[in-house]
Amino acid sequence: MVDSLDLDALANYLAPFSRTPHAATPGSSAVPRSGPGRGLRADLIHGGKSNLTYRLTDGYHDWVLRRPPLGHILATAHDMAREYRVMSALAPTPVPVPAMVTLCEDPSVIGAPFYVMEYVEGSILRRAKDTDKLTESQRTALAYELIDTLADLHEVDPANVGLGDFGHPDGFLQRQVRRWSQQLERSRSRDTPGSEDLAKELATRVPSSQRASVVHGDYRLDNVLVGPDQQILAVLDWEMATLGDPLCDLGLLPVYAAPVPGVAGIISDGMGPHNGFPSIESLIGRYADRSGLDVSQLSWYTALGYYKLAVICEGIYYRYATGQTVGPGFDQIGNIVEPLISAGRDALAQSH
């Protein structure tokens, strides 16, 4: 066992993908890989605070395995099949994603559903120290690459890639407010001051959606793998992907790029004007030019982004407090919920 991962059971399951290629079963979600099967090694990839991610190697292949967190999880969250499906569908599009290997929905193998994808060599830029060595022009190129990749995603026609039934865009924003309010109730073990007021304010001022697109749900710099030339090699962490309002993704940009007192450094502080990246306004303008969407009400989407992140962090805190998750850094998560809610209310005030 490695961090709650049964390597023997996993090695047996992955054996067909370590042998000489053979014809895949029609309709199978698995793509056999060539090479000799050897002893399997797994290392927990630290940094993420939600699904558990492991790097696997059998001496021949490099893979990545994703599985839900241990113990308490929120309803509809951590759906391995959804992650696998959306990345498989986006493979032929301009949106860079890792190659999928196999999806296992049988929890008897390692105790939970999981999927395996090819390992992509690249850098995760999560902290300011990760981007310190970049020049100003490199920071600008990376920021533009990030926003252009988001625009590429939102230009994908869901029906053309088999994702026409991946979500229900009608009433999406109203459901988002209700859903995250319900998620908070399911994982709350303490008072969260201001959360009910923020939810009510969001619900009474829902804007009209302009387009339905594939929405990543948690798009930010440290959810992409970056190459040495500032090229985005792969977009990761699709657990909240669906069909909905694309401005929900864009509205997260200020959430992660503009430091919030008490939050920056715990979640992400790798990209923002405070550390030499282009202004948030310039990136939003670049996206608006690419997409043709009206971004005048983006503050509402940013307020929703703060609320979502607060709810997610409260769920992570719940799992940490009950000993149901692994990895470092979880002891600080509970402290940032209230600042996030406060930032959400401030953002909503700007949308009047």
N, C-alpha and C positions, 0 to 999 in steps of 0.2 A: 504493500500500500504506500502511495506517495501523495500526501496531502489529500487523503480521502479518495484517491484514484486507484482502482484495482488493476494493476498492470498485467497480471496474469490473464484476467478475463478480457482485458482490452487487447492484449497481444493475440489471443485466440481469434477475437472478432476481426482484427485487422490483417490476419494472416493472408487472406485472399488478395489484399492490395499490396503485398510485398513479394508476390510471385510473378512469374512470366505472364504477360498480358493474355487474357482470354476473352472470348466474346461475352459481353455483358448480357444479363438477362433482360429481355424486352421490358421496358417500363421501369427498370431498376434505377434508383437514385445514386448508385455507386459507379465510380469509374476506376477499374482496376489499374494498379501501377506496377511497373516492372521492377525487378531486383530481388536479391535474396532476403528472406526474412531473418532477422537476428533478434537478439535480446532488446526489448523495448525499454527506453529510458524516457522519463517525463520530468519536466521542470515547470513549476508554477510561474507564470509570467505576472510579475507584480505591477501595480499601477492602476488597473481597473478596480472599481469598487462594486461591481454588480455581478455579471456572469463570471464564472471561473474559467481562466484561459491557461492552457498548458502547451508548452513546446514538446513535441514528441520526436524521437529519432530511433530507428532500428539499426543504425549503422550504415544505412543506404539512403533512406528517405528522411526528409525534414517535413514534419507536419505540425499543424496547430489544432488542438482539440478545444472545443467550447462546450460547456455544460452549465446548467443553472446553479445558482448558489445553494449552499446547504440550508436545510430547514425551511423556515417561513419565507414564502415568496408571494408577491402580489399577483392577484388574479390577472390573467392575460399577459403577464410579463414573462420574460425569459423563455420565449417560445422558440425552441431550436429549429423547428420545421420552417417557421417564418423567415428566420435569418438565412437558413440554407436556401430556401426558395428564392428570396429576393436577390441574393448574390449570384445564384445560378442563372437567373433571368437577365441580370445586368451584364453578364460576361461578354456578350457580343456588342455592347454599347460603348460609347466613349468613357463611361464611368469605370475607373480602374478598381477591380475587386480580385481577391485571391481566387485561384481555381479550387472548386469544390471537389472533395474526394468521396465522402460518404456521409449519409445521415442515418442515425440509429435512433428510432423512437421507442425502442424496447428498454424500459428502465431496469430490466433484470441483468443487463450486461455490466454496467458500472454503478447502478443505483439511480440513474436519471437518464433522460434522453440526452443525446449529444450529437455533434457533427464534427467532421474532420476536414480540414482544408490544407492546401499547400502552404508551406512557410514562405513568406516574402521577406527578403533581406532589406531592411530599411530602418529608419530612425523614428522613434516617437518623441516629439518635441513637446513636453508637458510643462516644463518649468522655464523661467527666464534664463537659468544657467544653461539650458539646452540650446538656446538660440544666441547666446552671448557672442559666439565666434562669427556669426553671420554679419556681412557688411550691410550697409543701408540698402544697396541695390538688391542684394540677396533676400533681405527681409521683404522688400516690396514685391519681388518676383514670387516669393512663396505665398504672400498674402493674396496676390492676384490669382495664383494657381488654385488656391483654396476656394476663392469665390467663383472662379470660372468652372471648377469641377462641380460646385453646387448648382450652377446654372445648367451645366450639362445634364446633371441628374434630373432637374425639373423639366428639361426639354424632352426627356424620354417619354414616348407614348406608351402608357401602361399596357394597353391592349396589344400593341405590336410585340411586346416581349412576354406575353402570357400572364400579365399581372392585372388584367382587367377586373378580376374579382378579388383583388388583394385587400380591398377596404371599401368603405361606404362614404364617399366624399360629401354627400348631402347631409347637412347638419353637423359636419365634422367639428367645427369649432365649439359649438354648444356641447357636444358630447365630450370634447376634450376637458372642458371645465368640470363637467359632472364626473367624468372618469377619475380625474386626479383628486377631486374631493373625496370620492369613494375610496380611492387607494389610500388616502391619508387616514381615513377612519379605520381601515383594515390593519394598518400597521402602527397606529398611534398608541404609545404607552405612557404619554405625558401631555401636558398642555403645550400647544404651539401658538403663542400669542400672535394675533393678527391674521392667522390663516383663514378663518371664516370670513372676515371682512374682505380680504383680498379675493376670495372665491366669489363672494356676492357681487363685488364690483366688476369682476371679469364677466360674470354671467349677464349683467345688465347692460353691458356695452360691447357685445360681440359684433365685430365688423362683418361685412359681406365678403365671402370668398370670391376671388376673381378667376381661379383656375384650380383644377384637380390634377395633382402630380404624385409621383412616388416621393414620399417624404421620408427622410432618414430618421428623424426624431431626436438625434443627439449629435448633430453635425458640429464639429469643432476641430481645431488644429491637432489635438492629441488623440483624435480618433481616425487619423490617417497616418500611413507610413510614408516617410519622406526620403527621397534619394539624395545623393551627394550634390546633385545639380538643382536642388529645390523642386524637383518634379515629384508630384504625388504618385506613388507607386500602387497604393491600395487604400480604399476607404473601408474602415472596419466598424465593428459594433453596430450591427443593423437590428438589434433586438426590438427596437421600437418603431421599425419601419412600417409604413402603411400607405394608403392612398388618402390624400387630404390636401390641405392648403399649404402651398410651398413656402409662404411667408412665415410659417411656424419654424422652419429651418433657419431662415434668414434672421428672424427675431432672436435666435439664440446667440448670434454673433456678439452683440454687446454684453450678453450675460457672461460669456467666457473671456472676452477681450478687455472689458473695463473692470479693473479690480474693485471688489467690494470689501470694505474693512471687515476683517475677521474671516474672509473667505479665500482671498487670493493666496495661493501657495498650498492650499489644501486640495482644491479641485483642479485648477489649471490657471497658470499665469504666464503662459508662453508667448502669447501674441496680443499686442495692444500698443497704442500710441505711447504708453508709459515706458515701453522698452524698445522704441525705435521702429515700430511697424507703422504702416500708413494709418491715417485716421479712420475710425469706424464709418464716418459719414462718406468718405471717398469709396470705401468698399461697398457700402450700401448703394451708392450711386452707380458704381460699376455693374452691380447685379441688376439694378433697375434698367440700365441701358441694354443689357443682354436680354433680359426677360420681357421687357415692356410692361411690367407690372407697376401699379401705383403703390408706393411705399410710404405714403403720407401717414398711415395709421400704424406704422411698424411698432410704436411704443406699446400698443396693446399686446402684440405678439411677444415682445420682450418681457412684459409683465407676466404673461402666461409661461414664458420660459423660466423665469425666476420661480414661479409657483411650482412648476413641474420638478425643477431641480431640488426645491425644498422638500417636496413629497418623496422623491427618490432618496434623498439623504436621510430623511426620517425613517424610511424603510430599511436602509442600510444600518442605521443606528439601532433599530429594533433587533436586527439579526445579530449585530455585534453584542448588544446588551444581553442577549439570550444565548450567546456562545454558538451561533449557527453559521458563522462564516470564518474564512481563513485569510491570512495575509496581513501585512502591516498597514498602519495609517488609519484604521477604523475607529480608534479611540477619539479622534478629533471630529469625526463627521457630525455628531450630534450638536456640536457647538455652532455650526454654521447655518442651521435651519432658520433660526430667528432672523439673522442678518439677510438671508435670501428673501424671506417674506417681506421684510422692510424695504429691500431694494425693489421688489415687485410692486409694492404700493407706490413707491416714488416714480417708477417708470409709468405706471398707469396714470398718475397725476399729470404726466407730460403729454398724454394723448388727448386731453380735453381740447 
